[in-house]
Amino acid sequence: MTYHRHVGDELAVVGDLLAHEGFQAGLLAGLIGLVLIILVSVARRSPVIGWGILFSASVVVVLVLDDRVEWALVTGLAIVAVGGVTIDLAGLVKRRSVSYLAKGTAWGIAVIAVFWFTNAVYSPVERWISIAFPLVILLIGASVSAFRRSAHPNLLGPMVAVSILGIWVTVPETDSVTVLVGAAFPLGLATVPPFRARAISAGAFALGSVIAWLTAVGGESNAATIVGGWSAIGIIPLLPLLAHSHRPARWTMVLSLHVVYVVLVTRAVDVWDSIPALIAATLVLSVLSTLALILWGRSGDRASEDLATKSP
C-alpha cells in the first residue's frame, strides 16, 4: 500500500511539472529552437553548430518575457558568449607557435568574462559559492564544448537533459528551473541523428552559465542542494577526457552510467546535508565512473580480440 502511495506521489509531481506554466513556455521555446535547427541543417545540408546558443537563448527569452530576470543577465551571457567565441577563433590558428599564445589569450578572456558574469548577476550569501560558481561555469562550458570531440557526441543532448532533470529534482525552488526542463525535452533530441547539432564554446559557456545560475538560485535556501545540483552534470566532463585513452564503451552503457550517477547524486542530497560529504560522494562517483568507462572499453577490446581469434 505504501508503494502505491509512493508511485502516486511521483506521478503527481510529474503531473505538476507538465502543467507548470514555466515548463510549457520552455517546451514551446525549445520546440521553436529544434525547428530552427532542422531548417538550418536542411538548408546548409550539414549539422548545426549553434546548439548551445539556441538552448541558452530559448531559456533566457522565456525568463525575460516572464519578468523573472533582469536584462543584466542577458548582457552578462552575451559577454560570456563572446569569451567563448575567442576560444573558437583561437582554435582556427594553425601555426603551432602562435596557436599556444592565441589559445592562452582566449582562455584568459573567457575566464575574465565568466568572473565578470559572476560579479554582475549573482551575489551569494556564502563566500565559497562565489568562488565555486565561476569554476562550475568553466567546467560545464569546457565539457560541453569539448563533447563534440568525444567518442559519443550524439549523446550530449540526452545527457544534458538528464542532468537538468537531476537539478530539478535536487533544488528546492524550481519555478525558474522548470523553464530549463521544458526546453531540455525537445532540444535534448537535437544532438542525436538525424539532426546531430553540436555546441561550440560560444554557446557552451552561455549554457553553462544558465545552468549554474539557475541551480544556485534554486538552491539558495539550502546550500547543500546547490552542490548536488551542480554535481548532476554527471559524467559529461569525463567523456572528452577519455576520448582517446581506450576503446569507447557502448553508448547504451555510457547513458545508463550517466543516469545512475545523476540519480545517486540526487539521493545523496536527501541523505546528507553536509557539503563536504556531498563533495566526497561526487568525487567517489567520478572515480568509479572513470574506472567503469575504462573497464567497459577494455572488455570491448577483449571481445574484439576473441572474435578475431575465433575467425577462420
Residue, then its C-alpha position, 0 to 999 in steps of 0.5 A: m500500500t505504501y508503494h502505491r502511495h509512493v508511485g502516486d506521489e511521483l506521478a503527481v509531481v510529474g503531473d505538476l511539472l507538465a502543467h507548470e506554466g514555466f515548463q510549457a513556455g520552455l517546451l514551446a521555446g525549445l520546440i521553436g529552437l529544434v525547428l530552427i535547427i532542422l531548417v538550418s541543417v536542411a538548408r546548409r545540408s550539414p549539422v548545426i553548430g549553434w546548439g548551445i546558443l539556441f538552448s541558452a537563448s530559448v531559456v533566457v527569452v522565456l525568463v525575460l518575457d516572464d519578468r523573472v530576470e533582469w536584462a543584466l543577465v542577458t548582457g552578462l551571457a552575451i559577454v560570456a558568449v563572446g569569451g567563448v567565441t575567442i576560444d573558437l577563433a583561437g582554435l582556427v590558428k594553425r601555426r603551432s607557435v602562435s596557436y599556444l599564445a592565441k589559445g592562452t589569450a582566449w582562455g584568459i578572456a573567457v575566464i575574465a568574462v565568466f568572473w565578470f558574469t559572476n560579479a554582475v548577476y549573482s551575489p551569494v550569501e556564502r563566500w565559497i559559492s562565489i568562488a565555486f560558481p565561476l569554476v562550475i561555469l568553466l567546467i560545464g562550458a569546457s565539457v560541453s564544448a569539448f563533447r563534440r570531440s568525444a567518442h559519443p557526441n550524439l549523446l550530449g543532448p540526452m545527457v544534458a537533459v538528464s542532468i537538468l532533470g537531476i537539478w530539478v529534482t535536487v533544488p528546492e525552488t524550481d519555478s525558474v528551473t522548470v523553464l530549463v526542463g521544458a526546453a531540455f525535452p525537445l532540444g535534448l533530441a537535437t544532438v542525436p541523428p538525424f539532426r546531430a547539432r553540436a555546441i561550440s564554446a560560444g554557446a557552451f559557456a552561455l549554457g553553462s552559465v544558465i545552468a549554474w545560475l539557475t541551480a544556485v538560485g534554486g538552491e539558495s535556501n539550502a546550500a547543500t542542494i546547490v552542490g548536488g545540483w551542480s554535481a548532476i552534470g554527471i559524467i559529461p566532463l569525463l567523456p572528452l577526457l577519455a576520448h582517446s585513452h581506450r576503446p569507447a564503451r557502448w553508448t547504451m552503457v555510457l547513458s545508463l552510467h550517466v543516469v545512475y550517477v545523476v540519480l545517486v547524486t540526487r539521493a545523496v542530497d536527501v541523505w546528507d546535508s553536509i557539503p563536504a560529504l556531498i563533495a566526497a560522494t561526487l568525487v567517489l562517483s567520478v572515480l568509479s565512473t572513470l574506472a567503469l568507462i575504462l573497464w567497459g572499453r577494455s572488455g570491448d577490446r577483449a571481445s574484439e580480440d576473441l572474435a578475431t581469434k575465433s575467425p577462420 
